[in-house]
């Protein structure tokens, strides 16, 4: 995939901005669009063009990367009959938003009707991974299409092809189950330690390097003990994903008791007004349940 490839990126939020910057720094021609134009405008200083409309971006791009917030936004901006007509034959749509397997399979069908290629590629690694080019890119789609994009995607992180379209989203749901569960367990561990008289910061320090160590303990554990709940990944989006996991499990005839409980915890957290906080703020919900100060 030559550097002359024209890339269009939809959604310049916390993940979209660093992704756009890294691709531009690698020499690609990058155009962005965002519903709130102010968020996109800041990218101009990096040599990134800002499209006047989503239709303009769709028409002028050979690779379209979607990092919009949810299925409704994706379908309105790309997978609408009026929007699809702007996409040129052979364009590759890379769906990096976290959706459900059923939704991406339907999007693929619509993309094919417009003579476009479609790759299901949700990402994990957070804003730090996007900034540093260390994202995990979980790909579902045609192997040749994915391989053709590897030189471009190498600037963002590591690509693993899971299987056909839908498999990438299954991997992301597995990722989100683990993330939500681990954050909930960290919250309980720190709450227990503090109630028992230990300093959670020191407990975290002691756990680093042991069997309980993890990226989440290192990064989100530090945010928990420092009360840093500014959203890198908002709790409301974590709830969206746990709900999707529970719904899919029910469709498959599975019981996921821990995920169901965690889904309830995040539902309670959002109902309490913490939906815009980082998902590590789930510790506030554990404190609420225990009558501890939040």
N, C-alpha and C positions, 0 to 999 in steps of 0.2 A: 504494500500500500504506500504509494509515493507521497512525499511531503506536500506535493501540489494538491493533494486531495482536499476538497472543500468540505469542511466539517460544520454542521449546524448543531448547536446545543440548545435545547429547550429546558429552561429552569435554572436560574442562576442563584439558587439558595446556598445553604452552607456547604453542600457538596458540589454543586454546579460551578461555583466560582473557581475553586482550586483546580477542578478538572479542566475547565476552559483555559486557565492560565498555564497549566502544564503542557497542554497540547499546543498552545501558541508559542511557548518557549521552545518546543521541539521543532518549530518551523512550519507547522501546519497553518493553513488559512482557516481561521475560526470565526464564525458568526454566531451570536447568541440572541435569544429572545426570552423575555420574561414578562409576565402579566403586569408586574410592577416595574416599569421601565427604569426607575431610579436604581434598583438593584443591579440591573444590567449595565447601566451607564458607567459605573466605576471601572469596568473592564476595558474601557477604551484606551486607558493609559498603557495597557499591555499589548496594544496593537490588535485588539479584538473588535470586530465590527458589531454594531447592534442593529438588528433588523427592525424595520418599522412595523412589521406585522409577522405573525407566525407563518402566514401564507408565503411571504417573501422568503423567509428562512427555508421553508420546505422546498420551494422551487429552486433555490440556489445551492442546495447541498447534495453532495454525493454520499455522505454518511451523516445520518441524523441520530444524535444521542439524546435520549429523553431522560431527564431527571426531574420530572414534574412530581407533585406531591402524592397524587392518588389516581385511581383508575378513571374517575370522572374527568379530571383535568386532562389526562392522556387521551381519552376518547374524544373529548371536545376539540382538542387542539390538533390531533393527528388523524384519529380513526373516525372521522366524520366524512360523509360522502363529499362534501364541498372541500374539505381539507385534503383528502386523498388525491383529488384531481390535480393538485399542484405538484405532486411528487413525481419526478421523472422515472422512467423505466430503469431498473437496475440499481436504484438507490438502496442503500442498506440502512435499515432502522435498527438501532441498538437500544433496547429497552432496559435502562438501568434503574428505573423505578421499581419499588417492591410492590408487586401485585399478586394475584392468585394464579395458580397454574391454568385454571379454566379461562381466565381473562386473557392471558398472553396467547393461549392457543387460538382464541377467537380473533385477537389482534393480528396474529400471523395470517389467518385466513383472509382478513381484510387487506393486509399488505400484499398478499399474493394476487388478489383481485386487481390491485393497482400496479402489478408487475414490479413490485419492490421486494427485496429480501428482508428477512426479519430475524433478529437474534435476541433471545431472552437472556439478559445479562445483569441481574442485580449485583450489588457490590456490598462489601463489608470492610470495615476498617476505620470508619468514622472520618471526621474532618482531618485528623492527623494523617491518616492513610492517604486521603485525597491530596493533602499538601505535599506529602513526601513521596508520592508515587508508589505506595506499598499496599494498595487496596487488594483485596481478594475479589476477583471477578468470576462469578459462577455462571458459566455459559450453557445455554440450551439452544440447540439449533444445528444447522448443517455444518459438518466438520470443515468443509472447504471454505465456507463463508467465514467461519471463526478463524481459521488459519490465515486467511487473507488479511484479516484485521490485526493479527498479532503484533506486527511492528508498530502500529499505531497504539495499541492497547498496552504495550510494554512500558510506555511512558506513564501509565496510570497504576500498574501493579501486575499481579500474576493471574493469568487466565487459566481456568480449569474447565474443560468441556465435561459437563455432567451427563449429557444425553441430548435428546431432542427438545424442541421448544416445550417449556413447562418444567423441565428438569432443573433449570437454573433457579426458578422460583421455589421449587421443593427444597433445594439446598439452602436457599435464603430463609425459608420458614424454619428449617432445622437450626440454622444459625440463630434466628431470633428467639426460638424456644430456649436455647442455651444461654443467650445473653440475658433475657428477661429472668430466667430462673436463677442464674448466678447473681445478678444484681439483687434479687429478692433475698437470697441466702446471705449475701454480704451484709445486707441491711439487718437481718436477724442476728447475725454474728456480732456486729458492732453494737447493736442495741443490748444484747445479752451481756457483752463485755462491760459496757458502760453502766448498766444497772447493777452489775456485780462489783463495780468499783475499779475496773481497769480502764486505762486511757485507750480509746479506740485507735488513736494514731500509733501508739506503741504496739498494740495488738497487730495492726496491719504491718508494721515494720518487722515484727517477729515472724509473721507468716510468709513474707517475701523469701523466695528461694526454697520453701518447703513444698509439700505435696499440694497445699491449698493455693499456691501461687498461680497467677494467671494475668493476662493482659488486663482483664477487668479489675482484678485486685490492685494492680499497679496504677492504672489510670483512674478508673471510676472510684476505686476505694479511696484514693487520695482526695478526690472531689467530695466524697461523702464526709470524710473526717474534717475537711476544710470548709464544709457547708457551701461548696461552689456548685450551685445548681443551674447556672446559666446553660441554656439548651445548646448542646452540640447535636443531640438527637432527642427531639421532644417526646415526652411521655405519651402524648396523644397518638403519635405514630407507632410507638411500641405497642400500644393497645390495639391499634389497627391490625398489627401483625399477629399478636396473640389471638385475637378474634378469628383471623383468617385460619390460623393453625387449628384452633378448636373446631371451626366449621368444617374444615377439610377432614379432620379426624372423624367427625361424625358421619360424613359422607362415605368414608372408607370403612366404617364400622369399628373404629378404634376407640378405646378409652385412654385418655392421657390425663390421669388424675392430677399430677403436679402442674401441668400446663393450664388445666382448667382452674385450679386454685390461684395460680399466678395471674391468669386473665381476670379473675375476680378482684384481686388486689389492685391491679392497674385500673380496673373500672372504678373502684372506690376512690383511688387517687385522683382520677380525672373528675369524678363527681364532687370531690372536695375542693376543686379549683386549681389543681396543680398540673393541668394538662400541658401548659406551655413551658414548664420546667424540664430540665434534662431527665432522661429516664432513670438516672441514678438517684433522683429525688424520691424514688419509691421508699427510701428509708424514712421519709416523713410519714408515709402511710403506716409503716410498721410502728413508728412512734405513736401515731394517733391511736392505733388499736391497743396500745399498752399504756395510754394515759401519760406518755412522756412528753416533755416540751419539744415543739417542732420549730 
